Amino acid sequence: MTKEAENEKEIDPKLSRYLHALSSVCLNQKQLSYYLAIHEYNRLRDTFLRLRIDNRWDTGDATKTQERLTWFLEHGRRAEFDQHRHVLSALGAANRSNYIASLKKGDMDSIRQLIVYSYMNRLPHAGIAAFDYAWYLIICKAGAQQSYLPKADAVESMLDVAKRIQLAYSSWEEYLFAYACGNLYDEAGASKNTSKATEAHILKLLTGKYSPIREFDWKFDLTPYLPSPHVENVPSFNS
């Protein structure tokens, strides 16, 4: 199959639904959130999501989209979170408590350090990578739909990130909790209503009858969708 044909090939519906399930955690839009999580892209929903993604992450063209995807993949919010986590982990319990108590009230960096302090021992080694990876998936899919990214490349990238997610977390519950911590860290200083909306959305994803995450085991087998290994043409000794 030519590269052009690969780029026009539609993603397998079941794989698309699984990737949607992984990224549905990003759709915390109060009353609309569960509707957006249940239903995949249509014209109105697609337009709404593109505007929301662009407003939050400045992904309004191909260059900006690729830059944001690279940032999420290589750094994201987890890099800063982990830096705070390492510093706090190096302190003894008493010194850690004293340090947190000394932080300047209302300062954004202080708020974020307090969030790290509150959740660092409740997260697996991957920390809040779930936040970065979930947003990577949804931005990548939107970018492909906008023709900012070749479809084949987008699918391959999303598969890679989906594998990273499965390796980093042991269950849907752990993944969603890590995302919630990451979102809280990202939106530090936001109103309590914002964090409550995220919590309500995650609870609905875990318990809702039609939630996309309930359609899949955590270790959904990605093997059938992985690209075939590229084999170079090896010249024959008889040629």
Secondary structure, DSSP 8 states (H G I E B T S, - for coil): --HHHHHH----HHHHHHHHHHHGGG---GGGHHHHHHS---HHHHHHHHHHHHHHH---SHHHHHHHHHHHHHTHHHHHHHHHHHHHHTS-HHHHHHHHHHS-TT-HHHHHHHHHHHHGGGS-TTTTHHHHHHHHHHHHHHHHHTTSS-HHHHHHHHHHHHHHHHHH-SSHHHHHHHHHHHHHHHTTT--HHHHHHHHHHHHHHHH-TT-GGGGS-TT---GGGS----------TT-
